[in-house]
Amino acid sequence: MHARAAKTASGREKDAHDVAEIDRMGFDPDRFARVAESYASMCIECVAHGE
């Protein structure tokens, strides 16, 4: 939700549209917890700079 706070604080028209879209999507704490858990266990490799 940090992105929403930053976009709200910016006061830019474009960001106001983004905030409206974020609000439209809603926030599901249970889903967020599942996604965060999965993300935390991922091994993310940057193939553009790979080794």
mmCIF file of the N, C-alpha and C atoms, coordinates in Angstrom:
data_MODEL
# 
_entry.id   MODEL 
# 
loop_
_atom_site.group_PDB 
_atom_site.id 
_atom_site.type_symbol 
_atom_site.label_atom_id 
_atom_site.label_alt_id 
_atom_site.label_comp_id 
_atom_site.label_asym_id 
_atom_site.label_entity_id 
_atom_site.label_seq_id 
_atom_site.pdbx_PDB_ins_code 
_atom_site.Cartn_x 
_atom_site.Cartn_y 
_atom_site.Cartn_z 
_atom_site.occupancy 
_atom_site.B_iso_or_equiv 
_atom_site.pdbx_formal_charge 
_atom_site.auth_seq_id 
_atom_site.auth_comp_id 
_atom_site.auth_asym_id 
_atom_site.auth_atom_id 
_atom_site.pdbx_PDB_model_num 
ATOM 1   N N  . MET A 1 1  ? 0.818   -1.201  0.000   1.00 0.00 ? 1  MET A N  1 
ATOM 2   C CA . MET A 1 1  ? 0.000   0.000   0.000   1.00 0.00 ? 1  MET A CA 1 
ATOM 3   C C  . MET A 1 1  ? 0.857   1.260   0.000   1.00 0.00 ? 1  MET A C  1 
ATOM 4   N N  . HIS A 1 2  ? 2.181   1.084   0.009   1.00 0.00 ? 2  HIS A N  1 
ATOM 5   C CA . HIS A 1 2  ? 3.062   2.246   -0.025  1.00 0.00 ? 2  HIS A CA 1 
ATOM 6   C C  . HIS A 1 2  ? 2.909   3.021   -1.327  1.00 0.00 ? 2  HIS A C  1 
ATOM 7   N N  . ALA A 1 3  ? 2.684   2.295   -2.418  1.00 0.00 ? 3  ALA A N  1 
ATOM 8   C CA . ALA A 1 3  ? 2.538   2.974   -3.714  1.00 0.00 ? 3  ALA A CA 1 
ATOM 9   C C  . ALA A 1 3  ? 1.330   3.893   -3.686  1.00 0.00 ? 3  ALA A C  1 
ATOM 10  N N  . ARG A 1 4  ? 0.235   3.446   -3.084  1.00 0.00 ? 4  ARG A N  1 
ATOM 11  C CA . ARG A 1 4  ? -0.972  4.269   -3.026  1.00 0.00 ? 4  ARG A CA 1 
ATOM 12  C C  . ARG A 1 4  ? -0.703  5.547   -2.243  1.00 0.00 ? 4  ARG A C  1 
ATOM 13  N N  . ALA A 1 5  ? -0.024  5.416   -1.117  1.00 0.00 ? 5  ALA A N  1 
ATOM 14  C CA . ALA A 1 5  ? 0.269   6.589   -0.287  1.00 0.00 ? 5  ALA A CA 1 
ATOM 15  C C  . ALA A 1 5  ? 1.153   7.584   -1.035  1.00 0.00 ? 5  ALA A C  1 
ATOM 16  N N  . ALA A 1 6  ? 2.149   7.076   -1.746  1.00 0.00 ? 6  ALA A N  1 
ATOM 17  C CA . ALA A 1 6  ? 3.042   7.956   -2.496  1.00 0.00 ? 6  ALA A CA 1 
ATOM 18  C C  . ALA A 1 6  ? 2.297   8.654   -3.628  1.00 0.00 ? 6  ALA A C  1 
ATOM 19  N N  . LYS A 1 7  ? 1.435   7.913   -4.313  1.00 0.00 ? 7  LYS A N  1 
ATOM 20  C CA . LYS A 1 7  ? 0.678   8.503   -5.425  1.00 0.00 ? 7  LYS A CA 1 
ATOM 21  C C  . LYS A 1 7  ? -0.335  9.526   -4.903  1.00 0.00 ? 7  LYS A C  1 
ATOM 22  N N  . THR A 1 8  ? -0.925  9.262   -3.765  1.00 0.00 ? 8  THR A N  1 
ATOM 23  C CA . THR A 1 8  ? -1.868  10.216  -3.181  1.00 0.00 ? 8  THR A CA 1 
ATOM 24  C C  . THR A 1 8  ? -1.144  11.506  -2.802  1.00 0.00 ? 8  THR A C  1 
ATOM 25  N N  . ALA A 1 9  ? 0.031   11.375  -2.230  1.00 0.00 ? 9  ALA A N  1 
ATOM 26  C CA . ALA A 1 9  ? 0.788   12.539  -1.782  1.00 0.00 ? 9  ALA A CA 1 
ATOM 27  C C  . ALA A 1 9  ? 1.323   13.380  -2.939  1.00 0.00 ? 9  ALA A C  1 
ATOM 28  N N  . SER A 1 10 ? 1.509   12.767  -4.111  1.00 0.00 ? 10 SER A N  1 
ATOM 29  C CA . SER A 1 10 ? 2.113   13.498  -5.230  1.00 0.00 ? 10 SER A CA 1 
ATOM 30  C C  . SER A 1 10 ? 1.209   14.608  -5.767  1.00 0.00 ? 10 SER A C  1 
ATOM 31  N N  . GLY A 1 11 ? -0.104  14.384  -5.712  1.00 0.00 ? 11 GLY A N  1 
ATOM 32  C CA . GLY A 1 11 ? -1.045  15.379  -6.206  1.00 0.00 ? 11 GLY A CA 1 
ATOM 33  C C  . GLY A 1 11 ? -1.140  15.470  -7.727  1.00 0.00 ? 11 GLY A C  1 
ATOM 34  N N  . ARG A 1 12 ? -0.425  14.583  -8.440  1.00 0.00 ? 12 ARG A N  1 
ATOM 35  C CA . ARG A 1 12 ? -0.463  14.608  -9.902  1.00 0.00 ? 12 ARG A CA 1 
ATOM 36  C C  . ARG A 1 12 ? -1.755  13.983  -10.421 1.00 0.00 ? 12 ARG A C  1 
ATOM 37  N N  . GLU A 1 13 ? -2.266  14.512  -11.531 1.00 0.00 ? 13 GLU A N  1 
ATOM 38  C CA . GLU A 1 13 ? -3.500  14.001  -12.125 1.00 0.00 ? 13 GLU A CA 1 
ATOM 39  C C  . GLU A 1 13 ? -3.351  12.532  -12.525 1.00 0.00 ? 13 GLU A C  1 
ATOM 40  N N  . LYS A 1 14 ? -2.215  12.195  -13.130 1.00 0.00 ? 14 LYS A N  1 
ATOM 41  C CA . LYS A 1 14 ? -1.986  10.810  -13.537 1.00 0.00 ? 14 LYS A CA 1 
ATOM 42  C C  . LYS A 1 14 ? -2.039  9.880   -12.324 1.00 0.00 ? 14 LYS A C  1 
ATOM 43  N N  . ASP A 1 15 ? -1.428  10.309  -11.234 1.00 0.00 ? 15 ASP A N  1 
ATOM 44  C CA . ASP A 1 15 ? -1.419  9.493   -10.029 1.00 0.00 ? 15 ASP A CA 1 
ATOM 45  C C  . ASP A 1 15 ? -2.818  9.361   -9.426  1.00 0.00 ? 15 ASP A C  1 
ATOM 46  N N  . ALA A 1 16 ? -3.645  10.382  -9.568  1.00 0.00 ? 16 ALA A N  1 
ATOM 47  C CA . ALA A 1 16 ? -5.028  10.292  -9.075  1.00 0.00 ? 16 ALA A CA 1 
ATOM 48  C C  . ALA A 1 16 ? -5.765  9.170   -9.793  1.00 0.00 ? 16 ALA A C  1 
ATOM 49  N N  . HIS A 1 17 ? -5.510  9.024   -11.097 1.00 0.00 ? 17 HIS A N  1 
ATOM 50  C CA . HIS A 1 17 ? -6.126  7.921   -11.864 1.00 0.00 ? 17 HIS A CA 1 
ATOM 51  C C  . HIS A 1 17 ? -5.625  6.579   -11.331 1.00 0.00 ? 17 HIS A C  1 
ATOM 52  N N  . ASP A 1 18 ? -4.314  6.481   -11.072 1.00 0.00 ? 18 ASP A N  1 
ATOM 53  C CA . ASP A 1 18 ? -3.748  5.239   -10.542 1.00 0.00 ? 18 ASP A CA 1 
ATOM 54  C C  . ASP A 1 18 ? -4.335  4.905   -9.176  1.00 0.00 ? 18 ASP A C  1 
ATOM 55  N N  . VAL A 1 19 ? -4.517  5.908   -8.324  1.00 0.00 ? 19 VAL A N  1 
ATOM 56  C CA . VAL A 1 19 ? -5.103  5.684   -6.999  1.00 0.00 ? 19 VAL A CA 1 
ATOM 57  C C  . VAL A 1 19 ? -6.528  5.144   -7.143  1.00 0.00 ? 19 VAL A C  1 
ATOM 58  N N  . ALA A 1 20 ? -7.290  5.695   -8.077  1.00 0.00 ? 20 ALA A N  1 
ATOM 59  C CA . ALA A 1 20 ? -8.651  5.211   -8.313  1.00 0.00 ? 20 ALA A CA 1 
ATOM 60  C C  . ALA A 1 20 ? -8.635  3.743   -8.732  1.00 0.00 ? 20 ALA A C  1 
ATOM 61  N N  . GLU A 1 21 ? -7.671  3.363   -9.572  1.00 0.00 ? 21 GLU A N  1 
ATOM 62  C CA . GLU A 1 21 ? -7.561  1.961   -10.006 1.00 0.00 ? 21 GLU A CA 1 
ATOM 63  C C  . GLU A 1 21 ? -7.169  1.063   -8.837  1.00 0.00 ? 21 GLU A C  1 
ATOM 64  N N  . ILE A 1 22 ? -6.252  1.524   -8.001  1.00 0.00 ? 22 ILE A N  1 
ATOM 65  C CA . ILE A 1 22 ? -5.859  0.748   -6.818  1.00 0.00 ? 22 ILE A CA 1 
ATOM 66  C C  . ILE A 1 22 ? -7.068  0.541   -5.913  1.00 0.00 ? 22 ILE A C  1 
ATOM 67  N N  . ASP A 1 23 ? -7.850  1.590   -5.694  1.00 0.00 ? 23 ASP A N  1 
ATOM 68  C CA . ASP A 1 23 ? -9.039  1.488   -4.851  1.00 0.00 ? 23 ASP A CA 1 
ATOM 69  C C  . ASP A 1 23 ? -10.075 0.557   -5.465  1.00 0.00 ? 23 ASP A C  1 
ATOM 70  N N  . ARG A 1 24 ? -10.193 0.591   -6.798  1.00 0.00 ? 24 ARG A N  1 
ATOM 71  C CA . ARG A 1 24 ? -11.160 -0.265  -7.492  1.00 0.00 ? 24 ARG A CA 1 
ATOM 72  C C  . ARG A 1 24 ? -10.810 -1.737  -7.299  1.00 0.00 ? 24 ARG A C  1 
ATOM 73  N N  . MET A 1 25 ? -9.505  -2.039  -7.308  1.00 0.00 ? 25 MET A N  1 
ATOM 74  C CA . MET A 1 25 ? -9.063  -3.428  -7.151  1.00 0.00 ? 25 MET A CA 1 
ATOM 75  C C  . MET A 1 25 ? -9.320  -3.950  -5.745  1.00 0.00 ? 25 MET A C  1 
ATOM 76  N N  . GLY A 1 26 ? -9.292  -3.057  -4.781  1.00 0.00 ? 26 GLY A N  1 
ATOM 77  C CA . GLY A 1 26 ? -9.509  -3.481  -3.394  1.00 0.00 ? 26 GLY A CA 1 
ATOM 78  C C  . GLY A 1 26 ? -8.284  -4.146  -2.792  1.00 0.00 ? 26 GLY A C  1 
ATOM 79  N N  . PHE A 1 27 ? -8.396  -4.539  -1.545  1.00 0.00 ? 27 PHE A N  1 
ATOM 80  C CA . PHE A 1 27 ? -7.304  -5.163  -0.822  1.00 0.00 ? 27 PHE A CA 1 
ATOM 81  C C  . PHE A 1 27 ? -7.851  -6.329  -0.031  1.00 0.00 ? 27 PHE A C  1 
ATOM 82  N N  . ASP A 1 28 ? -7.302  -7.500  -0.274  1.00 0.00 ? 28 ASP A N  1 
ATOM 83  C CA . ASP A 1 28 ? -7.716  -8.720  0.413   1.00 0.00 ? 28 ASP A CA 1 
ATOM 84  C C  . ASP A 1 28 ? -6.531  -9.190  1.267   1.00 0.00 ? 28 ASP A C  1 
ATOM 85  N N  . PRO A 1 29 ? -6.590  -8.950  2.581   1.00 0.00 ? 29 PRO A N  1 
ATOM 86  C CA . PRO A 1 29 ? -5.450  -9.293  3.442   1.00 0.00 ? 29 PRO A CA 1 
ATOM 87  C C  . PRO A 1 29 ? -5.047  -10.764 3.371   1.00 0.00 ? 29 PRO A C  1 
ATOM 88  N N  . ASP A 1 30 ? -6.010  -11.675 3.255   1.00 0.00 ? 30 ASP A N  1 
ATOM 89  C CA . ASP A 1 30 ? -5.688  -13.103 3.180   1.00 0.00 ? 30 ASP A CA 1 
ATOM 90  C C  . ASP A 1 30 ? -4.933  -13.420 1.894   1.00 0.00 ? 30 ASP A C  1 
ATOM 91  N N  . ARG A 1 31 ? -5.391  -12.857 0.786   1.00 0.00 ? 31 ARG A N  1 
ATOM 92  C CA . ARG A 1 31 ? -4.714  -13.081 -0.496  1.00 0.00 ? 31 ARG A CA 1 
ATOM 93  C C  . ARG A 1 31 ? -3.308  -12.474 -0.459  1.00 0.00 ? 31 ARG A C  1 
ATOM 94  N N  . PHE A 1 32 ? -3.200  -11.276 0.092   1.00 0.00 ? 32 PHE A N  1 
ATOM 95  C CA . PHE A 1 32 ? -1.892  -10.634 0.193   1.00 0.00 ? 32 PHE A CA 1 
ATOM 96  C C  . PHE A 1 32 ? -0.928  -11.508 0.990   1.00 0.00 ? 32 PHE A C  1 
ATOM 97  N N  . ALA A 1 33 ? -1.389  -12.085 2.085   1.00 0.00 ? 33 ALA A N  1 
ATOM 98  C CA . ALA A 1 33 ? -0.530  -12.941 2.908   1.00 0.00 ? 33 ALA A CA 1 
ATOM 99  C C  . ALA A 1 33 ? -0.055  -14.156 2.121   1.00 0.00 ? 33 ALA A C  1 
ATOM 100 N N  . ARG A 1 34 ? -0.946  -14.762 1.336   1.00 0.00 ? 34 ARG A N  1 
ATOM 101 C CA . ARG A 1 34 ? -0.555  -15.919 0.519   1.00 0.00 ? 34 ARG A CA 1 
ATOM 102 C C  . ARG A 1 34 ? 0.481   -15.522 -0.531  1.00 0.00 ? 34 ARG A C  1 
ATOM 103 N N  . VAL A 1 35 ? 0.234   -14.406 -1.200  1.00 0.00 ? 35 VAL A N  1 
ATOM 104 C CA . VAL A 1 35 ? 1.159   -13.954 -2.235  1.00 0.00 ? 35 VAL A CA 1 
ATOM 105 C C  . VAL A 1 35 ? 2.509   -13.586 -1.625  1.00 0.00 ? 35 VAL A C  1 
ATOM 106 N N  . ALA A 1 36 ? 2.492   -12.884 -0.509  1.00 0.00 ? 36 ALA A N  1 
ATOM 107 C CA . ALA A 1 36 ? 3.742   -12.479 0.149   1.00 0.00 ? 36 ALA A CA 1 
ATOM 108 C C  . ALA A 1 36 ? 4.553   -13.693 0.569   1.00 0.00 ? 36 ALA A C  1 
ATOM 109 N N  . GLU A 1 37 ? 3.879   -14.720 1.076   1.00 0.00 ? 37 GLU A N  1 
ATOM 110 C CA . GLU A 1 37 ? 4.574   -15.940 1.488   1.00 0.00 ? 37 GLU A CA 1 
ATOM 111 C C  . GLU A 1 37 ? 5.216   -16.624 0.286   1.00 0.00 ? 37 GLU A C  1 
ATOM 112 N N  . SER A 1 38 ? 4.479   -16.722 -0.809  1.00 0.00 ? 38 SER A N  1 
ATOM 113 C CA . SER A 1 38 ? 5.026   -17.340 -2.018  1.00 0.00 ? 38 SER A CA 1 
ATOM 114 C C  . SER A 1 38 ? 6.188   -16.528 -2.574  1.00 0.00 ? 38 SER A C  1 
ATOM 115 N N  . TYR A 1 39 ? 6.036   -15.226 -2.609  1.00 0.00 ? 39 TYR A N  1 
ATOM 116 C CA . TYR A 1 39 ? 7.077   -14.351 -3.131  1.00 0.00 ? 39 TYR A CA 1 
ATOM 117 C C  . TYR A 1 39 ? 8.356   -14.464 -2.299  1.00 0.00 ? 39 TYR A C  1 
ATOM 118 N N  . ALA A 1 40 ? 8.197   -14.519 -0.996  1.00 0.00 ? 40 ALA A N  1 
ATOM 119 C CA . ALA A 1 40 ? 9.354   -14.589 -0.108  1.00 0.00 ? 40 ALA A CA 1 
ATOM 120 C C  . ALA A 1 40 ? 10.165  -15.866 -0.326  1.00 0.00 ? 40 ALA A C  1 
ATOM 121 N N  . SER A 1 41 ? 9.515   -16.929 -0.777  1.00 0.00 ? 41 SER A N  1 
ATOM 122 C CA . SER A 1 41 ? 10.222  -18.197 -0.966  1.00 0.00 ? 41 SER A CA 1 
ATOM 123 C C  . SER A 1 41 ? 10.770  -18.364 -2.384  1.00 0.00 ? 41 SER A C  1 
ATOM 124 N N  . MET A 1 42 ? 10.562  -17.384 -3.250  1.00 0.00 ? 42 MET A N  1 
ATOM 125 C CA . MET A 1 42 ? 11.031  -17.476 -4.637  1.00 0.00 ? 42 MET A CA 1 
ATOM 126 C C  . MET A 1 42 ? 12.524  -17.193 -4.742  1.00 0.00 ? 42 MET A C  1 
ATOM 127 N N  . CYS A 1 43 ? 13.109  -17.783 -5.763  1.00 0.00 ? 43 CYS A N  1 
ATOM 128 C CA . CYS A 1 43 ? 14.475  -17.443 -6.154  1.00 0.00 ? 43 CYS A CA 1 
ATOM 129 C C  . CYS A 1 43 ? 14.339  -16.715 -7.486  1.00 0.00 ? 43 CYS A C  1 
ATOM 130 N N  . ILE A 1 44 ? 14.571  -15.422 -7.484  1.00 0.00 ? 44 ILE A N  1 
ATOM 131 C CA . ILE A 1 44 ? 14.370  -14.596 -8.674  1.00 0.00 ? 44 ILE A CA 1 
ATOM 132 C C  . ILE A 1 44 ? 15.718  -14.318 -9.309  1.00 0.00 ? 44 ILE A C  1 
ATOM 133 N N  . GLU A 1 45 ? 15.841  -14.685 -10.593 1.00 0.00 ? 45 GLU A N  1 
ATOM 134 C CA . GLU A 1 45 ? 17.080  -14.464 -11.315 1.00 0.00 ? 45 GLU A CA 1 
ATOM 135 C C  . GLU A 1 45 ? 16.819  -13.471 -12.447 1.00 0.00 ? 45 GLU A C  1 
ATOM 136 N N  . CYS A 1 46 ? 17.738  -12.576 -12.653 1.00 0.00 ? 46 CYS A N  1 
ATOM 137 C CA . CYS A 1 46 ? 17.640  -11.610 -13.732 1.00 0.00 ? 46 CYS A CA 1 
ATOM 138 C C  . CYS A 1 46 ? 18.346  -12.203 -14.952 1.00 0.00 ? 46 CYS A C  1 
ATOM 139 N N  . VAL A 1 47 ? 17.581  -12.700 -15.914 1.00 0.00 ? 47 VAL A N  1 
ATOM 140 C CA . VAL A 1 47 ? 18.180  -13.358 -17.070 1.00 0.00 ? 47 VAL A CA 1 
ATOM 141 C C  . VAL A 1 47 ? 18.926  -12.386 -17.974 1.00 0.00 ? 47 VAL A C  1 
ATOM 142 N N  . ALA A 1 48 ? 18.593  -11.115 -17.914 1.00 0.00 ? 48 ALA A N  1 
ATOM 143 C CA . ALA A 1 48 ? 19.285  -10.125 -18.734 1.00 0.00 ? 48 ALA A CA 1 
ATOM 144 C C  . ALA A 1 48 ? 20.731  -9.936  -18.275 1.00 0.00 ? 48 ALA A C  1 
ATOM 145 N N  . HIS A 1 49 ? 20.998  -10.202 -17.000 1.00 0.00 ? 49 HIS A N  1 
ATOM 146 C CA . HIS A 1 49 ? 22.344  -10.026 -16.449 1.00 0.00 ? 49 HIS A CA 1 
ATOM 147 C C  . HIS A 1 49 ? 22.875  -11.333 -15.866 1.00 0.00 ? 49 HIS A C  1 
ATOM 148 N N  . GLY A 1 50 ? 22.217  -12.434 -16.212 1.00 0.00 ? 50 GLY A N  1 
ATOM 149 C CA . GLY A 1 50 ? 22.454  -13.744 -15.590 1.00 0.00 ? 50 GLY A CA 1 
ATOM 150 C C  . GLY A 1 50 ? 23.898  -14.172 -15.437 1.00 0.00 ? 50 GLY A C  1 
ATOM 151 N N  . GLU A 1 51 ? 24.040  -15.166 -14.605 1.00 0.00 ? 51 GLU A N  1 
ATOM 152 C CA . GLU A 1 51 ? 25.331  -15.821 -14.373 1.00 0.00 ? 51 GLU A CA 1 
ATOM 153 C C  . GLU A 1 51 ? 25.114  -17.284 -14.390 1.00 0.00 ? 51 GLU A C  1 
# 
